[in-house]
Amino acid sequence: MDAVSRLGQDFRMKSQELNAFVRGLRVVMEADGWKMKPLSEAAGMGETAIKDLFRYQSAPKVTTAHQIATALGRSIDEIIAIGSGDEPGLATRLHIAVAGRVGAGAQVSPIDDHAKGDGLYHVICPPQISPRGVVAVEVLGDSMEPVYFEGDVLFYTRPAMGVPTEAIGRPCICEDANGFVWVKQVKIGTAPGLFNLLSINPAGSNRLDVPLTWAAPVLLHLPKAYVRRA
């Protein structure tokens, strides 16, 4: 194959991929709850850019595709795979039930984080994590500001009871012996089996020498403004 033919084939392949990007984009927008105008603006383009893309059935430039993918929190390859039907499991982003609220200063009752029910509401699983074994909870209170704010959603996973070594010194979701659930930085207490639950906000209160049923480090933090309900 001569150089001209190879260039022609590369161009056709690129066109096929970009057309698959447009098909995948429709699916992703529906799955993730995006409208055309907000996505156009989030991608730094004119407010009718996405609408025009669908209206004229045109393949976007690679730079445009990159802007759109970045705004969606996905990769170009992922969107193309969805549009090509190569990865149907990605066509609808899996949902995670928000099991309950965790106290950041507020006292919160126990949550059933192993339940498969509806929870408070469902959120679309962020692309950075797999939904398998992951629990989502909503922050209540201000003792962990300015890191976590009320209404933010936190994701964590825990295989068993107890406080693993990797939880020490980190912000964790934890349940005390009275069944109340907190988001706090976990530190070792003054005796075995006791822990200090520290607030990040200087105005927040700390809980010292608390026995914990379990603690799990925060796996991912989603600010309230970026929470997409399913």
Secondary structure, DSSP 8 states (H G I E B T S, - for coil): --HHHHHHHHHHHHHHHHHHHHHHHHHHHHHHT--HHHHHHHTTS-TTHHHHHHHTT----HHHHHHHHHHHTS-HHHHHHHHHTS-GGGSS--EEEEEEEEESSS------TT--S--S-EEE--TTS--TT-EEEEEESSTTTTTS-TT-EEEE--SSSB--GGGTTSEEEEEETTS-EEEEEEEE-SSTTEEEEE-SSTTS--EEEEEEEEEEE--EEE-GGG--B-
